[in-house]
């Protein structure tokens, strides 16, 4: 599988943090931008929107796969 982060200058950890903040909490894109700025990460809300559109489905699939695996492996 090719690296989906290869054309982005920010690290995958920063991209994942921004997307998960937007998805997990009831925040606007501009609020995510502000929170990242407080952490010293300078990105625009439009960048967060592009990341969400590009990586949101990838992260969602990973979460669903992890949850499905953990549900099947729990003792009953």
HELIX and SHEET records of a PDB file:
HELIX    1   1 UNK A   12  UNK A   24  1                                  13    
HELIX    2   2 UNK A   29  UNK A   38  1                                  10    
HELIX    3   3 UNK A   45  UNK A   72  1                                  28    
END                                                                             
